[in-house]
Amino acid sequence: MAGYTMHVISHTHWDREWYLTFQQFRMRLVDLVDNLLDLLDRDADFKYFNFDGQTIVLEDYLAIKPQNEGKLRKYIQNGRILVGPWYQLNDEFLVSGEATIRSLLLGHLIAEDFGVVTKVGYLPDQFGNISQMPQIFRGFGIDNCIFGRGLQLVEGRKTEFWWESPDGSKVLTMLMAFWYNNTQRFPEDPQAALEMANRAKNQLVPHVTTPHLLFMNGVDHLEAQDNLSGILKSIQEQLTEDQIIHSTLPQYVQAVKETHGEWETFKGEMREDRHCQILAGTLSSRMYLKQENEKSQTLLEKYAEPASVMSWVLGKEYPQDYLRYAWKLLMQNHPHDSICGCSTDQVHAEMMPRFAQVQQIGEELTHRALDFVASKVQTTEEANLFVFNPLNHDRSEVIEATVEFSLGPATRSGVHPIIEQAKGTDVLSIEVIDDEGKSVPYQIVNTEIITQQVLSPIELPLAQNFRRYKLLIFAQDIPACGYKIFGVRPSNKRPIGGSLSPEPNVLENEHLRVEIQTNGGLIVKDKNTGQTFVNCNVFEDVGDVGDEYRYVKPLHDKVYTTLNSSPSVSNVLDGPLCTKYRITYDFAIPESSAENDKTRSNALTVCQIITDVQLRKNSPIVEFTTTVNNTAKDHRLRVLFPSGKSPLSHPLLKGGRGYFSHAEGQFDVLTRPVRPPADWVNASPFYPQQAWVDVNNGQTGLAVINKGLPEYELYDDTQRTLAVTLLRCVGRLSGGGESPAAQKTPGAQCLGIYTFRYVMYPHAGKWEDAKVWKTAHQHNVPVRVIQTARHDGDLPGHLSFMRIEPANLVLSAIKKSERVDSIIVRLYNTTDEFVEGKFSFPGEAKEVNLVNLNEEFQRQLATSTNVVKFSVAPKQIVTLEVKRET
């Protein structure tokens, strides 16, 4: 192929925080932008600068230099500075699919405000790419992708190809095979500059399908090359057949498109891990960050936004500004150097206040919205429980609730005397009734006398005393995306008796029998299928001499498990609705690595592990809460669940049989082999998950559900054991010796006390048959309960604000539109089959439209109705817009 066009892209890759803190890097950012604006002012031949696909850099810069906003806007509007489509470049596997959509949505809003959105699906340094990214890009009108990690050049692979999502969405994709710095900075000498251009050309030519070559002029945190325009002229003067141009990513993409090549198609997720290219160890570095992120995401997506929509429909102002602020705070923690846990200790220390602030805002918004809705409900008791279900299916389950009865008026005098009188008195009996006045089974967990602040916008805080009951209630038929009221009143009735522990160290309900062995492992019998699982919830600890990016096994490792332990076991809660046992281990493991990381030390340290095993009435799951006091360094701690599953045939095996895991991803369920391909040298055998992972043989299966524990592995052992990582403890940012990332990070050893929550779910059939996602989401998104008083209201005792059917359609978002006064409802099809969907709601909508992920109109579905039917393709993401009657 003769006559190549070399597209030189001036850019920087902006890691907001990494081996320096955000504020340290921001000083460099301000210098970069100041110098860039000066360069654009004085050199008309320096045409373009690509700002890494981000818009958060505009906010970070203008917070310091607001006086330069006009100049920034000018150069963005005339196309010389290119920003967006992202808010920030988030890691794709460690955040929810909804969070990725929000980064693109917010990036579009900011870039639109500044003038122009760069419609390039830019993924320069994400540690692999999710399967549904082509569909997500298409949802924002982006038909292309340029990426750096996830696939590598192997024999026969070209740098241009189609990338296809499971729903069939395709984007034209270009691999930066020689990274985003293949012409990082041209030498000033004309001959040397030509030699650099030719080297880059010669690298690319064997692998490209078009005459257009991508030359990335920049790298992490580099400023624009201020003498570039002259250098490019000197190179062009020396070229005979080729041309070199100062270009942009959109111009390069358009040029490639116009060649109309016959490109091959790659389907699914990009996690090709030859030579640790995707840095898979970041799935488990600083696990506490992943847990806080899951908590924050769930709070905004499943509670604050849906509850705010409910209250908005009833007349309360929608808190758009606060929600956007909370999302921005959360997304500041989503870049790969942040959420992946691969930065300095100080960087990660500064992430925690962001998570805390997101949770403070989310909790307050949720409470205010639910309190407003509850105030509109007709209630009959002095104390009522408003139970909010944010999921798109009705629920009947044992729920946790707290109810308080006043012990006297609020005062300014601190502790009211009645609190002393109340101490030691008998617990008052209560009765729980549903909205039809029928008595509801409940179990008292504990009672206490408390003093609370009473806040008012017109008075100083007061103090008031209450008797608080912590209850378990068997709540039935809680409506989808709605609420149900339960009354609580003093009564002479005693709670129903009974036990879910028929004998010592045994938990049993309608579906499961759980026996605690002397070593602390569990024997779990599934009454519905007859399958038995042995040695469940055993802990395994191995050495790790890697770094924040990579798990590295010591040359002479020592593996420790709790199989031969003798833990203490005690029953800490029992009743007709729930029983709980506590298993306490003194787990002795090596205190650190030894002999220059070749092995583990002979000196042992005790890591106490306390696991609460819980079983609720009529529940098909075993719940675990495990607290670890980590006193060891340089190790990895996992919890194990042997599945005992036989091989299963699958198209990936081309007619053979083998072992596969099925894990929830972002708008997808991923099927993965037990081991990566043999030609992936130094590949990691562990994978990412969202809420659950499953292994089955077609007839029966076992799912493990988690909250914020994104790393799992399916062992290639006789029991096909599912392993979920709890802790990975290392002491270096990067062990490769590269500067400046080769820093000590003692905080990454994660010494101290950590708590983990996960679930075991035996089931019949495949994961699709068992609707594993439904059980997982029901566990991870529990109902929210607030107390409300007696009051008149127009709303009934139970109400569904909307329903999405069937259950194969999973709700992803209920929110207000970013641009207009309408409701946005997003859902996706988990299955490989077409689904006929039904969306219904009380009242009547002016119209219901299909919109894209950028909330732009696509087509009208219905007008003046409260029921809408629509078809959803396999693995399709659908966004609906509901315009209300005003």
Beta strands, then each sheet from edge to edge (+ up, - down):
strand 1: 5-10
strand 2: 49-50
strand 3: 81-82
strand 4: 121-123
strand 5: 144-147
strand 6: 160-164
strand 7: 170-175
strand 8: 212-217
strand 9: 243-247
strand 10: 265-267
strand 11: 383-389
strand 12: 395-406
strand 13: 430-433
strand 14: 442-454
strand 15: 462-478
strand 16: 482-490
strand 17: 506-508
strand 18: 512-516
strand 19: 522-526
strand 20: 532-536
strand 21: 538-543
strand 22: 560-561
strand 23: 568-573
strand 24: 578-590
strand 25: 593-594
strand 26: 599-600
strand 27: 604-616
strand 28: 622-630
strand 29: 635-642
strand 30: 648-649
strand 31: 657-658
strand 32: 660-664
strand 33: 669-673
strand 34: 687-688
strand 35: 692-696
strand 36: 700-706
strand 37: 711-714
strand 38: 721-729
strand 39: 752-764
strand 40: 784-788
strand 41: 798-800
strand 42: 803-805
strand 43: 809-816
strand 44: 823-829
strand 45: 835-851
strand 46: 857-872
strand 47: 877-884
sheet 1: 8+ 1+ 9+
sheet 2: 2+ 3+
sheet 3: 4+ 5+ 7+ 6- 10-
sheet 4: 13+ 16- 11+ 40-
sheet 5: 12+ 15- 14+
sheet 6: 13+ 16- 41+
sheet 7: 17+ 18- 19+ 20-
sheet 8: 22+ 21- 29+ 38- 37+ 34-
sheet 9: 23+ 24- 27+ 28- 39+ 36- 35+ 32- 33+
sheet 10: 25+ 26-
sheet 11: 30+ 31-
sheet 12: 42+ 45- 46+
sheet 13: 42+ 45- 47+ 44- 43+
end
